[in-house]
């Protein structure tokens, strides 16, 4: 019997909430929250990714959704203890509806719920074959016409997409498409992943040779198979590629490499997509019920249009096409941009002895990798977090439990501490003329990433080269024009150049939808990514979730999946469950579907 008073606080409030939910007392349930309390639901109640802000929104959601999910049970998770700090009591909880089981997290202040997270973990009757439900593998006994595992896999690979159609097609075979494919495989959703490169991981192998993950290993695990304990903290690109290739094979994914998607169109009458692809030179038509674009969070490469690009006699390439420094030794290179790719490319060029200049047109958020790992990620994703009992799943859910509306308030003190810790470093950068920012509201890296997906660099050494003047810098200027052998800047200065690298970022993911499906469908869906924060490159109105990511869009049966490795791992679970429910014909009433305010 527990003597933890916080346990009683949580248990009593959950009992009250469950009672209100079971009696359809929407207002009574909402009154258990603070006036401006939050309920973030990932699929379990809303069949959407939705944050309800304030009592009115919470009551409105319950009035619409409760009938489809009753009965509801809420309990403190087995073996978990409530804790209290700074006047906030918090605890892990388990949630169950008539359709699904889930987990959640609750924070309580002054006897009221401040934040509630509820997430769907599994659909009843359609649980993954794992743990005690794992398959036998070997078929014991004597059987005629026995098929081996290899024969079964070869038959499936030969038939799917030809003799029988997949339920889902994923366009894009990077880490996002692979993570989602693994989830769908475990849920027995027939799926084909389409990838233009020949092998899984090629999208990493083909990038510049110094590329590595800037996020640490604890943050980057794939679903089901974590990296081994001896895996490096920051994974080199070719090692990432090999891991993805191994993972794809071991997880038995139907991965069509060397395949390009020519077009896709949806038939409202049949509820099917017609997806035309070319696989190893052969035209194939697929007719899935669901289509997922997993072509990368960043979308299509942004190639700027400057006067004189057709006049320039040297090479020009987007950063995504840059092969590395080897071919440019003894030459002059100008890199347009000052974010992650620009820094990585400049550093590799300098190391190879290349004369390189970075052109910084607008300010950049810089955070040293060591400081980020220690002060921002250390409590959730690190060896010390593991030692304290923080699993990857708990870390993901802890981060997810903070509503985006107040996440900046959690982040500001962290990045204030980073700013103070590395004050000398930042001062030396500014002395060189580098333009720094910490986001519009000083909330730092994660908010900048969530709001706009750009405008930052996690420093693993390049910033030191800028501070020392080894990477030359032109800041606060733009490109006026290119001449035959130079780049002319808006301050009138001229940089000799044999190569210009445009590290100018990427557009919205719905650019892929425009190309593959139609501009009309892309506009119907609207902008992908961002929260509606009304900060730089993230126009309002406030959405409170990532626009169009991992959830239903305004185009029936079209989904977007991507983000960093952490997001691909975590949110692939919720997208896979939404797809599985539809395949099984379950009722999936979507609450609060996102409206379209921005076309790109």
Beta strands, then each sheet from edge to edge (+ up, - down):
strand 1: 33-42
strand 2: 49-53
strand 3: 73-76
strand 4: 83-85
strand 5: 88-96
strand 6: 100-109
strand 7: 112-123
strand 8: 168-171
strand 9: 191-194
strand 10: 255-256
strand 11: 259-267
strand 12: 272-279
strand 13: 282-286
strand 14: 290-293
strand 15: 315-318
strand 16: 332-336
strand 17: 355-360
strand 18: 365-368
strand 19: 456-459
strand 20: 472-475
strand 21: 479-483
strand 22: 486-489
strand 23: 494-496
strand 24: 499-502
strand 25: 558-560
sheet 1: 2+ 1- 7- 6+ 5- 3+
sheet 2: 2+ 1- 7- 6+ 5- 4+
sheet 3: 10+ 9+ 8+ 14+ 25+
sheet 4: 11+ 12- 13+
sheet 5: 15+ 24+ 16+ 17+ 20+
sheet 6: 18+ 19+
sheet 7: 21+ 22- 23+
end
